[in-house]
Amino acid sequence: MIKLGVPLEAIFEMLPKLFSHADAVAKVYVELFRSTVWRQFADAGLPPDGWPEIQRTLENIIPLAGQALVAAFREAMGREIEVVAYEELGLAPDSVPSTG
């Protein structure tokens, strides 16, 4: 970000917001795991032969959640850049064709 011209001070000011949003996303995914996979496992009585699957799920949830988050973020970032560009240029969002 510094190479893009963003001052270091601005980056440090933004970091708490970034971490707060990351915490919120992590809670969404952990709650999803808890209310589905873990709940089924717990309701089955925590069977010993089910632990390897729980382990695999926990090992895979971070990279898979990360991929989904990056895809959603790219889409959101594109939309937000477009909206701000219209605002900064004094244009109505429907006056310029969308870059999609």
C-alpha beads as a LAMMPS data file, in Angstrom:
LAMMPS data file: protein, C-alpha beads

100 atoms
99 bonds

1 atom types
1 bond types

-500.0 500.0 xlo xhi
-500.0 500.0 ylo yhi
-500.0 500.0 zlo zhi

Masses

1 110.0

Atoms # bond

1 1 1 0.000 0.000 0.000
2 1 1 2.899 2.348 0.693
3 1 1 4.145 1.839 -2.893
4 1 1 0.680 2.877 -4.068
5 1 1 1.029 6.184 -2.239
6 1 1 -0.873 5.443 0.943
7 1 1 0.875 7.023 3.949
8 1 1 2.084 4.631 6.636
9 1 1 0.084 6.550 9.259
10 1 1 -3.139 5.989 7.302
11 1 1 -2.373 2.272 7.081
12 1 1 -1.837 2.048 10.837
13 1 1 -5.118 3.892 11.427
14 1 1 -6.955 1.448 9.150
15 1 1 -5.570 -1.750 10.686
16 1 1 -7.897 -1.917 13.721
17 1 1 -10.911 -1.718 11.379
18 1 1 -9.424 -4.430 9.176
19 1 1 -8.815 -6.725 12.143
20 1 1 -12.307 -6.055 13.479
21 1 1 -13.874 -7.042 10.160
22 1 1 -11.627 -10.113 9.942
23 1 1 -12.764 -11.136 13.434
24 1 1 -16.403 -10.773 12.369
25 1 1 -15.883 -12.928 9.267
26 1 1 -14.053 -15.575 11.293
27 1 1 -16.956 -15.696 13.758
28 1 1 -19.405 -16.240 10.872
29 1 1 -17.410 -19.219 9.590
30 1 1 -16.811 -20.729 13.022
31 1 1 -20.504 -20.410 13.842
32 1 1 -21.353 -22.070 10.520
33 1 1 -19.042 -24.973 11.415
34 1 1 -20.437 -25.136 14.940
35 1 1 -24.089 -25.099 13.905
36 1 1 -23.676 -27.726 11.192
37 1 1 -20.691 -30.084 11.245
38 1 1 -19.995 -29.894 14.971
39 1 1 -23.687 -30.024 15.929
40 1 1 -24.175 -33.222 13.886
41 1 1 -21.065 -34.740 15.443
42 1 1 -22.130 -33.763 18.957
43 1 1 -25.692 -34.990 18.385
44 1 1 -24.215 -38.336 17.296
45 1 1 -22.495 -38.568 20.702
46 1 1 -18.981 -37.508 19.628
47 1 1 -18.179 -40.902 18.108
48 1 1 -14.469 -41.728 18.246
49 1 1 -14.363 -42.644 14.554
50 1 1 -15.705 -39.180 13.668
51 1 1 -12.764 -37.227 15.073
52 1 1 -10.567 -37.601 11.953
53 1 1 -13.319 -35.974 9.853
54 1 1 -13.645 -33.133 12.365
55 1 1 -9.860 -32.679 12.177
56 1 1 -9.922 -32.605 8.353
57 1 1 -12.780 -30.118 8.353
58 1 1 -10.947 -27.808 10.752
59 1 1 -7.765 -28.046 8.662
60 1 1 -9.664 -27.167 5.481
61 1 1 -12.004 -24.486 6.753
62 1 1 -9.374 -21.715 6.891
63 1 1 -8.110 -22.016 3.298
64 1 1 -11.606 -22.569 1.884
65 1 1 -13.072 -19.678 3.863
66 1 1 -10.135 -17.545 2.752
67 1 1 -10.799 -18.324 -0.910
68 1 1 -14.489 -17.461 -0.549
69 1 1 -13.619 -14.261 1.303
70 1 1 -11.128 -13.156 -1.357
71 1 1 -13.705 -13.770 -4.107
72 1 1 -16.382 -11.819 -2.217
73 1 1 -13.897 -9.057 -1.417
74 1 1 -12.830 -8.647 -5.047
75 1 1 -16.452 -8.265 -6.076
76 1 1 -17.186 -5.793 -3.276
77 1 1 -14.007 -3.827 -3.947
78 1 1 -14.863 -3.476 -7.630
79 1 1 -18.344 -2.185 -6.797
80 1 1 -17.032 0.230 -4.162
81 1 1 -14.328 1.626 -6.460
82 1 1 -16.942 2.200 -9.139
83 1 1 -19.301 4.012 -6.730
84 1 1 -16.534 6.239 -5.360
85 1 1 -15.237 6.996 -8.856
86 1 1 -18.714 8.202 -9.857
87 1 1 -18.947 10.321 -6.714
88 1 1 -15.517 11.863 -7.208
89 1 1 -16.279 12.664 -10.845
90 1 1 -19.667 14.102 -9.942
91 1 1 -21.465 11.545 -12.089
92 1 1 -24.621 9.599 -11.426
93 1 1 -23.848 5.862 -11.204
94 1 1 -26.208 5.121 -14.097
95 1 1 -24.596 7.711 -16.403
96 1 1 -21.512 5.629 -17.148
97 1 1 -21.596 2.008 -18.327
98 1 1 -20.578 -0.437 -15.603
99 1 1 -17.199 -2.125 -15.876
100 1 1 -18.971 -5.162 -14.453

Bonds

1 1 1 2
2 1 2 3
3 1 3 4
4 1 4 5
5 1 5 6
6 1 6 7
7 1 7 8
8 1 8 9
9 1 9 10
10 1 10 11
11 1 11 12
12 1 12 13
13 1 13 14
14 1 14 15
15 1 15 16
16 1 16 17
17 1 17 18
18 1 18 19
19 1 19 20
20 1 20 21
21 1 21 22
22 1 22 23
23 1 23 24
24 1 24 25
25 1 25 26
26 1 26 27
27 1 27 28
28 1 28 29
29 1 29 30
30 1 30 31
31 1 31 32
32 1 32 33
33 1 33 34
34 1 34 35
35 1 35 36
36 1 36 37
37 1 37 38
38 1 38 39
39 1 39 40
40 1 40 41
41 1 41 42
42 1 42 43
43 1 43 44
44 1 44 45
45 1 45 46
46 1 46 47
47 1 47 48
48 1 48 49
49 1 49 50
50 1 50 51
51 1 51 52
52 1 52 53
53 1 53 54
54 1 54 55
55 1 55 56
56 1 56 57
57 1 57 58
58 1 58 59
59 1 59 60
60 1 60 61
61 1 61 62
62 1 62 63
63 1 63 64
64 1 64 65
65 1 65 66
66 1 66 67
67 1 67 68
68 1 68 69
69 1 69 70
70 1 70 71
71 1 71 72
72 1 72 73
73 1 73 74
74 1 74 75
75 1 75 76
76 1 76 77
77 1 77 78
78 1 78 79
79 1 79 80
80 1 80 81
81 1 81 82
82 1 82 83
83 1 83 84
84 1 84 85
85 1 85 86
86 1 86 87
87 1 87 88
88 1 88 89
89 1 89 90
90 1 90 91
91 1 91 92
92 1 92 93
93 1 93 94
94 1 94 95
95 1 95 96
96 1 96 97
97 1 97 98
98 1 98 99
99 1 99 100
